[in-house]
Amino acid sequence: MQKFLHQLWSEEQGQDIAEYAVMLAVILVIVIGTVRLIGSNSNTVFSQVGSAIQ
């Protein structure tokens, strides 16, 4: 068991996968935050334009 854990800890391929997963999570948080911000701002703009037209 100890040998397996040491092998798992020292394996570099697993670290690469973990790094990619962290980068993907950060990118997703940024994209989702940006879409939500733009979505709420665009809704306000469209509401104002619609009110101005009427």
C-alpha positions in Angstrom: 0.0 0.0 0.0 2.8 2.4 0.9 4.5 1.6 -2.4 1.3 2.4 -4.3 0.8 5.7 -2.5 4.4 6.7 -3.2 4.0 5.8 -6.9 0.8 7.7 -7.1 2.4 10.8 -5.4 5.5 10.8 -7.6 3.7 10.2 -10.9 3.9 13.4 -13.0 1.1 12.6 -15.4 -1.5 12.9 -12.6 -0.2 16.3 -11.7 -0.6 17.5 -15.2 -4.2 16.4 -15.3 -4.8 18.2 -11.9 -3.2 21.4 -13.3 -5.4 21.3 -16.4 -8.5 20.7 -14.2 -7.7 23.7 -12.1 -7.0 25.9 -15.1 -10.3 24.8 -16.6 -12.2 25.6 -13.4 -10.7 29.1 -13.3 -11.5 29.7 -16.9 -15.1 28.5 -16.4 -15.6 30.8 -13.4 -14.3 33.8 -15.4 -16.5 33.0 -18.4 -19.6 32.4 -16.3 -19.0 35.6 -14.4 -18.5 37.6 -17.6 -21.7 36.1 -19.2 -23.7 36.9 -16.1 -22.4 40.5 -16.0 -23.0 41.1 -19.7 -26.4 39.4 -19.5 -27.7 41.7 -16.8 -26.2 44.8 -18.4 -27.6 44.0 -21.8 -31.0 43.3 -20.3 -31.0 46.8 -18.8 -29.9 48.4 -22.1 -32.6 46.5 -24.0 -35.3 47.6 -21.5 -34.2 51.2 -21.8 -34.3 51.1 -25.5 -37.7 49.5 -25.5 -39.0 52.1 -23.2 -37.5 54.9 -25.3 -39.2 53.5 -28.4 -42.7 53.3 -26.9 
